[in-house]
Amino acid sequence: MATSAAEKTGFTTLAHPAPVPGETRAQLLANPGFGTLFTDHMVVIDWTEGEGWHNATIGPRQPISLDPAAAVLHYAQEIFEGMKAYRHPDGTTALFRPEANARRFNDSARRMAMPELPEELFLEAVRLLVETDGAWIPEMEGASLYLRPYMFASEAFLGVRPAKQYKFIVIASPAGNYFKSGAPAVSIWVSSDYTRAAPGGTGAAKCGGNYAASLVPQAEAIDRGHDQVVFLDAAERKWIEELGGMNLFFVFDDGTVLTPALTGTILPGITRHSLITLLREEGLNVEEGRYSLEQWREDATTGRLVECFACGTAAVVTAVGKVAGHDGEFTIGSGGPGQLTQKMKDRLTGIQRGLVPDTHGWVTKLG
Ligand SMILES: *Cc1c(COP(=O)(O)O)cnc(C)c1O
């Protein structure tokens, strides 16, 4: 058998001079919020043309030094992943479908003209960080350790071409509930002035640039009193695509469930894929297709549409209660989380947290 990339690279451990004391950590973990608290360590791996991946280290989380001409700062050659580590009731640590993140990371890398990272090396980096900072996994309900693997062009060069030097980094952030309010159902704003992704663009790649472009419409949604923005397709401005960072599902009164098809402008969510599988096991007819804003409004009004939910790693499954746009607003079902939404949320989080048997081989135990 070939030596795995992780063995070939080998990780160097850099000692941490001053990890956060246990007592302070416990206080911080009592209310972690989302995305502001970080663990003690980080993984860094370098790539240069000719040499490939090298210098794999796990060491103290600290600022990185970049040349002011680093290509990422100018042309946004950057991709990332989002995944979670959970503490199971038996005390073990688990990841959910990490191979799917490793694979998607490389799909994104190819689209952004970046080098692929061997999947085994991606997984080893994530495992190593979770094992090292395992004490940072919060244990309260709904909490987890959010992991952020990412890669960017670090070469100092202002010409426009794929860089010849990259850094892959993994950091970890203890996370409570994603939506601050812990709202049972979110209200979303349909953007008619902005789109997220055009055919042939980077919509299916998990790249920072997509998010940069979504900030103005997202801010508009917040200004108007909503939680999230939902985007229409760029060509016809007619078909529902996804939220800024979550995929959508529509549940009808005849037991059919619809989710926008992966046409290249939608991010192929791992939560989305898992839910399609679980919904089909429930005996529901899940279709991947197109759904227009007009139809959405009509079906919500007539009651044909009974539930709608958004999904993604950060917020898992979130009911959509209200939809608003320039033509007014409409409510879905009772405006709160419907039965199927709640059931699928419980089922999926149950598998992730080790409370429901994993019959799909989705859970990777780290010991
Ligand atoms: C990450 C992401 C999702 C959700 O993907 P998951 O794998 O389920 O976390 C959906 N839409 C966008 C734009 C994303 O970046």
The ligand as an ORCA input file, in Angstrom:
! r2SCAN-3c Opt
* xyz 0 1
  C     -21.451     25.740      3.199
  C     -22.640     26.224      2.452
  C     -23.878     25.561      2.497
  C     -24.154     24.379      3.395
  O     -23.294     23.301      3.195
  P     -23.124     22.204      4.349
  O     -22.150     21.237      3.790
  O     -24.453     21.595      4.570
  O     -22.622     22.908      5.560
  C     -24.913     26.046      1.711
  N     -24.742     27.134      0.943
  C     -23.583     27.804      0.875
  C     -23.465     28.997      0.005
  C     -22.490     27.369      1.635
  O     -21.338     28.049      1.570
*
